Amino acid sequence: MSFSFTPPISPERATEIATHFDLRDLPQDFYANPYPVYAALRETAPIKPMPDGSYFLTRYADIVAVYRDAQTFSSDKKIEFAPKFNIPPYNAATPAPLFEHHTTSLVFNDPPLHKRVRSSLMGALTRRAIEDLEPGLVRLVDGLLDTLQNQGCGDLIDDFAAAIPVEIIGNLLDVPHAERRPLRAWSLAILGALEPRVSPEQAELGNRSVREFTDYLKVLVKHRRQHPGDPAHDVLTRLIQGQGEGEPLSENELLHNCVFILNAGHETTTNLIGNALVTLQSWPDEKQQLLSKLQLPTLSNIALEPDLTLMADEFLRFESSNQLSNRRALHACEVGGVALPKGALLTLCIGAANRDPAQFANPDRLDLARTPNKHLAFGFGIHQCAGLSLARMEGRVAISRFLMRFPDYQLSKAPTRGGRARFRGFLHAPFGVS
């Protein structure tokens, strides 16, 4: 059984959407397949003014230039998020939980807070520490595959892709296994509030999820202060003890960055694994070439195999888990020949940059041996994803072992897209195994 996972959009329709492009009012066919629209924007308006006064960037070179210049382009979101989240009953004096979380987390801050959190996190994500996680990851993946094999069917997302990062990040923070069940729902609600348009119901669910998540973490942090773990492997202990540069994190900073670590490690890796396994259904030749590599007797370590690193990076380029990033101009400047005023808000379209023909040959083709492949799925510059090596390892192990176990898997129903512009992935993808 075959399905169309990215329905075609005619050039005329792509141009129509691009002409009237508004991140806060996107049509459903854009969510299904945004790439023709991104291409039209790159060709006609690569720095597209938005109705709300912001700018939407689609060229690789322009986006890299912004990422490189952290002195001009800020990641701090307090100005941008205040009107979005601090709506009644919340205000500047009593900020919304979503505002408090997203303006305190690592990704939406500039130094010195960003540097303090990142240095502590990176100290616990060394190459050795990540390699030490591999045996546990293999056991986890094989256990999930055993269950799927016994069932003869399952869901690529619910039963596989989403179950992996929750366990791995849960292990890094040493969250008790019995207490991990709510993590995915909290994560989806909190990250879902980052979409350009958020309904009152979504906002309330996000606010409630932040409250419940931080209330849980308060108990976990209190226990860890009394019973510290090994800071070389336990990220929470390391953050508590302030092993980064500068002053230790405040209690509020600690709680919200633990929420961020769990959210960031969960959503993007889930999408990497799910997108890859769904995408391969549309690229049988690439799937067969990958299977032939997995059967080579020289394959010794899936987590570190160079060819499989290329594989993971190409899936990340082709269907970027995170499609959008944002910056604010701290002073008047110019990008790509366009003058921008002080305070200009920029949306950097990672998904468009990763399909830019000026950077990638045949960008709409999945090429699992593509090299070089300087994609932007992990960002670039001082805010490049701190957990990129961990995500690559999870992707390599999960995708490879799934294919070795189920080389002939087939989707049994059309997969359900998440319907979001920022995070591109699937909610459900039922499949059967033979």
C-alpha positions in Angstrom: 0.0 0.0 0.0 1.4 3.4 -0.9 0.5 6.9 0.2 1.4 10.4 -0.8 3.3 11.9 2.2 4.1 15.2 0.6 1.3 16.0 -1.8 2.4 18.0 -4.9 1.7 21.7 -5.0 1.5 23.2 -8.5 3.9 26.1 -9.3 0.9 28.4 -9.6 -0.4 27.4 -6.1 3.0 27.8 -4.5 3.4 31.3 -6.0 -0.1 32.2 -4.8 0.7 31.1 -1.2 4.1 32.9 -1.4 2.6 36.1 -2.6 0.2 36.3 0.3 2.5 34.5 2.8 1.5 35.0 6.4 2.9 32.7 9.1 -0.2 33.4 11.2 -2.6 32.4 8.5 -1.3 29.4 6.6 -3.4 27.1 4.4 -3.5 23.4 5.0 -1.8 22.5 1.8 1.3 24.5 3.0 1.5 22.3 6.1 1.4 19.2 4.0 4.2 20.3 1.7 5.9 23.7 2.4 8.9 23.2 0.2 7.4 24.5 -3.1 6.3 27.6 -1.2 9.8 28.1 0.3 11.3 27.8 -3.2 8.9 30.4 -4.6 9.8 32.7 -1.7 13.6 32.2 -2.3 13.2 33.2 -5.9 10.8 36.1 -5.5 11.1 37.5 -2.0 14.0 35.8 0.0 13.6 38.4 2.7 9.8 38.6 2.8 8.1 41.3 4.9 5.3 39.8 6.9 1.9 41.5 7.7 2.9 41.9 11.3 6.1 43.8 10.4 8.6 40.9 10.8 10.7 39.4 8.0 10.8 35.8 6.7 14.2 34.6 5.4 14.6 31.6 3.1 18.1 31.8 1.6 20.9 29.7 3.1 23.5 32.4 2.9 21.3 35.1 4.5 20.4 32.7 7.4 24.0 31.7 8.1 25.0 35.4 8.1 22.4 36.1 10.8 23.4 33.1 12.8 27.1 34.2 12.7 26.4 37.7 14.0 25.2 37.2 17.6 26.3 40.8 18.4 23.7 42.2 16.0 20.9 39.6 16.2 19.6 38.6 19.6 18.0 35.4 20.6 16.3 37.0 23.6 12.5 36.7 23.2 11.1 38.9 26.0 10.0 41.7 23.7 8.5 39.3 21.1 6.8 36.9 23.5 5.3 39.5 25.9 2.2 40.3 23.7 1.9 36.7 22.6 1.7 35.1 26.0 1.0 37.8 28.6 -2.7 38.1 27.8 -5.4 38.3 30.5 -5.3 37.1 33.1 -1.5 37.4 32.8 0.5 40.6 32.5 4.0 42.0 33.1 3.5 41.8 36.9 2.1 38.3 36.8 3.6 36.7 33.6 2.2 33.6 32.0 4.0 30.4 32.7 4.7 30.0 29.0 6.3 33.5 28.9 8.4 32.7 32.0 9.5 29.4 30.6 10.3 30.4 27.0 12.2 33.6 28.0 14.3 31.7 30.6 15.3 28.6 28.6 18.7 28.2 27.0 17.6 28.6 23.3 15.8 31.9 23.8 18.5 33.8 25.7 21.8 35.6 25.0 25.0 35.4 27.1 25.6 35.4 30.0 22.7 33.1 30.9 23.0 31.2 27.7 26.7 30.6 28.2 26.2 29.4 31.9 23.6 26.8 31.0 25.3 25.6 27.8 28.7 25.1 29.4 27.2 23.0 32.2 25.2 20.9 29.7 28.1 20.4 27.3 30.2 19.1 30.2 27.8 16.3 30.7 27.4 15.5 26.9 31.0 14.7 26.1 31.8 12.1 23.4 32.6 9.6 26.1 29.4 10.2 28.0 27.4 9.8 24.8 29.2 6.6 23.8 28.4 5.3 27.3 24.7 5.7 26.6 24.8 3.5 23.5 24.4 0.1 25.2 21.3 1.3 27.0 20.0 2.8 23.8 20.4 -0.4 21.9 18.6 -2.3 24.7 15.8 0.2 24.7 15.4 0.1 20.9 15.6 -3.7 20.7 12.9 -4.0 23.4 10.6 -1.7 21.5 11.2 -3.7 18.3 10.5 -7.0 20.2 7.1 -5.7 21.2 6.3 -4.5 17.7 7.4 -7.9 16.2 5.2 -9.7 18.7 2.2 -7.5 17.8 2.9 -7.7 14.0 2.0 -4.0 13.7 2.2 -0.7 15.6 2.7 3.0 15.2 6.0 4.4 14.1 5.5 7.5 16.3 3.7 6.3 19.4 5.2 2.9 19.7 8.8 3.7 18.6 10.1 7.2 17.7 8.5 9.0 20.6 9.4 6.4 23.1 13.2 6.7 22.5 14.2 10.3 23.3 11.9 10.4 26.4 13.8 7.5 27.9 17.3 8.8 26.9 16.8 12.4 28.2 15.0 10.9 31.2 18.2 8.9 31.9 20.4 12.0 31.5 18.3 13.8 34.1 17.8 10.5 36.1 14.0 10.9 36.1 12.5 7.7 37.6 11.0 5.5 34.9 7.6 5.3 36.6 7.3 9.1 36.4 8.1 9.6 32.7 4.6 9.0 31.3 3.4 12.7 31.3 6.6 14.1 29.7 5.6 13.8 26.1 2.2 15.4 26.5 3.8 18.3 28.5 6.4 18.7 25.8 4.0 18.8 22.9 1.8 21.4 24.7 4.7 23.7 25.6 6.4 23.5 22.3 3.1 23.8 20.4 2.7 27.2 21.9 5.7 28.4 19.9 3.7 28.2 16.7 3.0 31.5 15.0 -0.7 31.4 15.8 -1.9 29.9 19.1 -5.5 29.5 20.1 -6.7 30.4 23.7 -7.2 26.7 24.3 -3.6 25.9 23.2 -2.2 28.7 25.3 -4.1 27.5 28.4 -2.9 23.9 27.9 0.6 25.1 27.5 0.4 27.2 30.6 -1.0 24.3 32.6 1.7 22.0 31.3 4.5 24.4 32.4 3.0 24.6 35.9 2.6 20.8 36.2 6.1 20.2 34.7 7.9 22.7 37.0 5.9 21.5 40.1 7.1 18.0 39.3 10.7 19.2 38.8 10.7 21.0 42.2 10.3 17.7 43.9 12.9 16.0 41.7 15.4 18.9 42.3 14.9 18.8 46.0 15.6 15.1 46.1 18.7 15.5 43.9 20.1 18.2 46.1 19.9 15.7 49.0 21.2 12.8 46.9 23.5 14.1 44.2 24.4 11.9 41.2 27.6 11.7 39.2 27.9 15.2 37.5 29.9 13.6 34.6 26.7 11.9 33.5 23.8 13.3 35.5 22.9 16.6 33.8 20.6 17.7 36.6 23.3 17.3 39.3 25.7 19.2 37.1 23.3 22.1 36.7 22.5 22.1 40.4 26.1 22.3 41.3 26.8 25.1 38.9 29.7 23.4 37.0 29.4 25.9 34.1 31.0 29.3 33.8 29.8 32.2 36.1 27.2 32.2 38.9 25.2 29.0 39.5 21.7 29.0 38.1 18.8 30.3 40.2 16.1 27.9 41.2 13.8 29.3 38.5 16.5 29.2 35.8 17.3 25.6 36.8 13.7 24.4 36.6 12.9 26.0 33.2 16.1 24.8 31.6 15.4 21.3 32.8 12.0 21.6 31.1 13.8 22.9 28.0 16.3 20.0 27.9 13.5 17.4 28.1 11.4 19.3 25.5 14.2 19.9 23.0 15.6 16.4 23.2 12.2 14.9 22.8 10.5 16.6 20.0 13.3 17.0 17.5 14.6 13.5 17.9 11.1 12.0 17.6 10.7 13.9 14.4 14.1 12.8 13.1 13.2 9.1 13.5 9.6 9.3 12.5 10.3 11.5 9.4 13.1 9.2 8.3 11.1 6.0 8.5 8.1 7.5 6.7 10.2 9.2 4.1 11.9 5.9 3.1 8.6 4.6 2.0 8.7 7.1 -0.8 12.3 6.5 -1.7 12.6 2.7 -2.2 16.0 2.9 -4.0 17.6 4.8 -1.1 16.0 2.4 1.3 17.5 -0.6 -0.5 21.0 1.0 -0.7 20.8 1.7 3.1 19.7 -1.9 3.8 22.7 -3.2 1.7 25.1 -1.2 3.9 23.5 -2.4 7.1 24.1 -6.0 6.0 27.8 -5.5 5.4 30.0 -7.7 7.7 32.3 -4.7 8.2 29.6 -2.8 10.0 30.9 -2.7 13.6 29.3 0.1 15.5 26.0 1.6 14.3 26.3 4.6 16.6 29.7 5.7 15.1 29.6 4.3 11.5 30.5 7.2 9.1 28.1 6.1 6.4 25.2 6.1 8.9 26.2 9.6 10.1 25.7 10.8 6.5 22.3 9.0 6.6 21.1 10.8 9.7 22.3 14.2 8.5 20.5 13.8 5.2 17.2 13.0 6.9 17.7 16.1 9.0 18.4 18.2 5.9 15.6 16.7 3.8 12.9 17.0 6.5 14.2 19.3 9.2 12.6 18.5 12.6 12.7 22.2 13.5 11.8 24.3 10.5 11.9 27.8 12.0 14.2 29.9 14.2 14.0 33.6 15.2 16.2 36.6 15.9 15.8 40.3 16.7 18.0 43.1 15.3 19.6 45.0 18.1 20.3 48.0 15.7 19.7 49.0 12.1 21.5 46.7 9.8 21.4 45.0 6.4 20.9 41.4 5.4 21.0 40.1 1.8 21.0 43.7 0.5 17.8 44.6 2.4 17.9 47.3 5.1 16.4 46.3 8.4 15.4 48.7 11.2 16.4 48.4 14.8 14.1 45.9 16.5 13.3 44.0 13.4 12.0 40.5 14.1 13.4 37.8 11.8 12.1 34.3 11.2 14.9 32.1 9.8 13.4 29.3 7.7 15.7 26.4 8.3 13.5 24.1 6.2 14.0 26.5 3.2 17.7 26.9 3.7 18.2 23.2 3.8 16.5 23.0 0.3 18.4 25.9 -1.2 19.9 24.9 -4.6 22.7 27.5 -4.1 24.0 25.3 -1.3 22.8 21.8 -2.1 22.8 20.0 -5.4 19.4 18.5 -6.3 18.0 19.7 -2.9 14.6 18.0 -3.3 16.3 14.6 -3.7 16.9 12.3 -0.8 20.6 11.3 -1.0 21.7 9.3 2.0 25.4 9.5 0.9 25.3 13.3 0.4 28.6 15.0 1.2 29.3 17.7 2.1 26.1 18.3 3.9 26.3 21.5 5.9 22.6 21.6 6.8 21.2 23.9 9.4 18.9 21.5 11.2 20.9 22.0 14.4 21.2 25.7 13.9 24.6 27.5 13.6 26.8 29.6 15.8 26.7 30.0 19.5 23.2 28.6 19.6 23.9 25.5 17.7 22.1 22.5 19.3 24.1 21.4 22.4 22.7 17.8 22.0 23.4 17.3 18.3 25.8 14.4 18.9 23.3 12.7 21.1 20.5 13.2 18.6 22.6 11.8 15.7 23.4 8.7 17.8 19.8 8.2 18.7 18.8 8.6 15.0 21.5 6.2 13.7 20.8 3.5 16.2 17.0 3.7 16.0 16.6 3.9 12.2 19.3 1.3 11.5 18.1 -1.3 14.0 14.5 -0.8 12.9 15.4 -1.4 9.2 17.5 -4.5 10.1 14.6 -5.9 12.0 11.8 -4.9 9.6 13.3 -4.4 6.2 9.8 -4.8 4.5 7.7 -2.7 6.8 4.8 -0.9 5.2 2.5 1.8 6.3 -1.0 0.6 6.8 -2.7 4.0 6.8 -1.8 7.4 5.6 0.4 9.0 8.3 -1.0 12.0 10.2 1.0 15.2 10.1 1.5 17.3 13.2 0.0 20.3 11.3 2.6 22.8 12.6 4.9 25.2 10.8 7.8 25.2 13.3 8.1 21.6 14.2 7.7 19.2 11.2 6.8 15.7 12.0 4.0 13.1 12.3 1.6 12.5 15.1 0.7 9.0 13.9 2.1 6.6 11.3 0.5 3.1 11.6 2.5 0.2 10.0 2.6 -3.5 9.7 5.5 -5.9 9.6 5.8 -9.2 7.8 
